[in-house]
């Protein structure tokens, strides 16, 4: 909205002192022409913005102008700055809103604390795009228009019509009652009710969405954490899932647990290795997960999985036995 952009423009000038029109346009993600129109609107509203010409010129506020906000101390502002994960905000289509909000948090601080809070926030990194092995963490992104439409329906409590592409099925339209949005490991899910039954939809598979005017048939209050846990439990317990028994180096336990759908039993052998029974989504999932663990894991059952690991190892050994 333009009003939010005008506030952001004032806050940027307060923070930086002087900025050129191209710099403002880049910060606000608009055109230079839009910035010039906004400057004129601020001047007409009585905000003392003036232009300085020359090589190092730009726009600035008259000295002494401020719109002081109170109530935030240094630690409170710092907590808000680091709590606002950009990756999470982008997942829900709120990346630009987060940027604008963080400017307002900084501006809310007294002048004496503003620079120290901004400096402290630079010392903390939340959810980088790669891990220590430089593996890029890429989230499946839904179109911005879809995310915005779904979010509006969730917040307004309206029914939602989605064009959804389920796995191994042709896309088709569904009308659902949205409950909430959940982000897990860079994936965003829509929790909803359809025909009286709980449903969970991966947002990246929603090809189009339309907020409907009818009110959604859903509870007035919701515990999203509990709802997610219940749906996760049902998912792990249902379907044609594959049970695997495995011996594992304890140092790789977290890696296996993070990959498997569920752990049903676990005990420690005399040599310190773990003997576990876990479930995977299917045979392909099981083969991939066990192979990633290398010699730190041994599949005990089913037999076909042991045979598969053996064949893979033989093929790998044969490939490296030949000089390039």
Secondary structure, DSSP 8 states (H G I E B T S, - for coil): -HHHHHHHHHHHHHHHSEE-HHHHHHHHTS-HHHHHHHHHHHHHTT--EEEE-STT-EEEE-TT------S--HHHHHHHHHHS-HHHHHHTT-HHHHHHHHHHHHHHS-HHHHHHHHHHHTT---S-SB-TT--B-------HHHHHHHHHHHHHTEEEEEEE--TTS--EEEEEEEEEEEEETTEEEEEEEETTEEEEEEGGGEEEEEEEEEE----SS--HHHHHHHHHHHHHHSSS-EEEEEEE-GGGHHHHHHHSSEEEEEEE-TTS-EEEEEEESSHHHHHHHHHHTGGGEEEEE-HHHHHHHHHHHHHHHHHHHS--
